[in-house]
Every structure is written in C-alpha cells, then in structure tokens.
C-alpha cells in the first residue's frame, strides 16, 4: 500500500473520500505544528536532516532517504494492509470477523487504550528536546531526530483513530494530547516513565532501549486487537519502532565498547578521569531505567488486562503463534508475588496474570541484549559482567511497590536500602560526571571520547557523511 503525498496530510486511508474527517484533521494539524515548534528538538528546526520518510507500508522498500527540515517532515496516517478474512484470534469473540468499527460496549475502553498509547509519543519528543545540543556525533544527532519525527508520526497514528472513530470525545482527547507536557506538575503525561527527565545521552540510549522496548511489546499486543483499524495502525508502527530500539541497544553497546577500550588502555576500572563512563555507572543507569520500564506493564494481577483480553481488544505478544486455546479461562500462569514481605512464586489464573506474561516476554528480550553487551566486555578481555536487576527492585507499581529489594532480589531493611542505594542507582556524582562529558561533536566523522563509532553509516552512507546540514551556532 503506497502513501499518497499529494495531499496536505499524507495517508493511505483514502482520506480525501471523507471530507468531514479530512477537515477535522486539517484543523488539528496547525496545533500539532505549533507543539512541534515549541517542544521539538531545540535550536535545530532550520537544520537539514538526512531523514527517512515512509513511502509504503510494505516492510521491504518502504522508505526513501533525503534532506528535510524537521518542521517540513510529511507526518501522516499509514495503516498496514488489511488481512483478507481476518478473524479475532482470542477471547470471547475468538473466530468472529474483526471489527471495522468500534463495538459500542467497548468504546470507552478502546479510547483509553488509544489515548494512553498516543500520550507516550509526544512525551518522548519533549523528554529529548535538549539532547541535540550535546550530541556525541553527527551520526547520533541524525538518529535522535529520526526517532523524534517518527514519534511525532506515531502521535498522528493515534490521533487519526480518535478522530475517525470516536466523534467529539475523540477530538477532545486528540487536543489534550497536545496540551499535556512531560514532567509538568499541573498537566503531566499519563505514564510515570514519560515524566522522567532525559538529561544526557546515556539516559537517552537507556530510554530508547528499555522504555521504547516496552512500547514494542505494548504495540505488539494492540496489533492483535479485534478492532482492525487499531491492529493495522500498530503493525506499521512496529516497523518504525525497530529503528528506535536499534538506536538504544547499539548506543549502549558503543558506550560499553569505548569504556572497555579506555580500561585496557589505562589498566584501570575507573576511567572517569580519562573521559569515559565506568562500567559501574553504566550498571546503575541500567538498574534505574529497567526498573522504571518494568512498571509500565502494570500490576502483576489485573482484572483490566483480563477484561481487555476477554473482549478481544488486546492480545498477548505473538498471540497467534501460541499453542493453547486462546481463551485462558481454565489456565494458570506462574508469577512472582509479595507474600507478607517475602518474594514467592505462585500459580495464578492466566487471565489476570496477562501483564506479567507480557513482562516476562519483555524481560527475556532485555536479557538477550545483556548477552550481546557482555560479549563486548568479554571480547575486550575484561572480567566484568553487566546484569539486569531483579524484577522486584525499586518497583513503584504492583506486588513489590514500596518493598526494599536489592538488585539480587533480596529483601533488605529500609536502613540498608538507604545506606546502599548509591551502589545501585545513579548518584548525583554519576549524573554530574556524565553531564560533564556531554559536549557537542558535530564535525562529520568525529565522535565524542566516551562512545565508540558504529561499524557502518546510515543507508549505506559513510560514517563521515554530513547527516545534518545548517547546524546552529553553538559557540
């Protein structure tokens, strides 16, 4: 399905055939552009960026690359191609044709799911708007901007659904998506992780790896939805999301590689004095961002998740690949619980344990990345290992909320937690050190001293390609 770029709002949904919807979205568009200019990348709106733009929803050959000013990026509405005779794959409506319109009894729930997902997209842009001023290379600067414009397009994806299927309520929700602000005390973003600061590039890479990975899993469950427009929207969003995860995982890997290089060069574990980031600091950043992201999956036991599944609104990760009855009414699932201050494993009804089921898939995905990072350390000849903290560590939602658990999964006293949290979480000294390294490097082919170059450039271009032109004067 090709994208029509001849219209004011690029789309592959035949928007011109619905004049009322087209006018509504065209009325929303100026507010979006105002938000972008106010909250998008600071000081770079006039720069020419080597960006990819979707031309098709086909995973093969679906984008072109070229220079654009970010405010001129053609944000639009792209849905994956419909699947002929698609059927609902799970829940009480299993086997029935998917819904092309919103089922009346699920209207409120569907709207809430779409708004929550939509709210994360502009929040990410807001959290990252200052990072361009301290980029470690032109390559990384371009990747940041690619992530930003695609988060903006993902906002459009959810706004289209709100306008097209939810009437006045949907239009009001779409307007509210432009009014909330990340970290704002009076009108914050909906989910806690999207109100955290992203003060430096190590935090950005951690966010792109851990928090955007949560987004991958949430989108994958919505892609299973019996509401077909939502499913088709999320299926294409997942195509773009893969680049965001690539930026995060490879960014952290490149920081680790440079750290190991400095450790070998100076024969010490403490390379902060040589302009690098100690593995211990990287570990503390992992502990923080991973634990924040685990909370995004919600409580271990959730009747809401059970209801979404039963109603056919939100499936499991890779639902159709699973070999069970896709009803789960008589199934059990083993989870970790807080039993009067002890962490125990317990079999629970699978329907109410769906959040934990998804969190388990996420944890396994994160563990695979840890293997790749530790391979970098091992191949550098360094005897050190990075680890994921226990799922109960520093949790603010669910079974382990308020429980003092160390990264190894042992319950400790409040006194020991306070005494040792500087070993486990980034300290002000860590943050200050990382901040001190955040000096912009913008000459093509050059990289900051705390991160290694990637093995290759973007879209077969060389590493010293001028990925961003007309940079602002930062003297």
GIUR-V770216 format. One line per field, one symbol per residue. burial: + if it has 16 or more other ideal C-beta (glycine too) atoms within 10 Angstrom, else -. A space follows every 50 residues. Layout:
BEGIN
burial = ???
END
This chain:
BEGIN
burial = +-+-----+++++-+-----++-++--+---+--++--+++--+--++++ +++++++----++----+-+--+-++++++-------++++-+----++- -+---+--+++-+++-++++++++++++++++++++++++++++++++++ ++++++++++++++++---++-++--++-+++-----++++-++++-+++ +++++++++++++++++++++++++++++++++++++++++-+++-++++ ++++++++++-++-------++---++++-++++++++++++++++++++ ++-++++++++++++++-+------+-+----+-++++----+------+ ++++++++++++---+--+---++-++----+-+-+-++++++++--+++ --+++++---+-----+------+++---++-++--++-+++----++-+ ++++--++----+-++++--+----
END
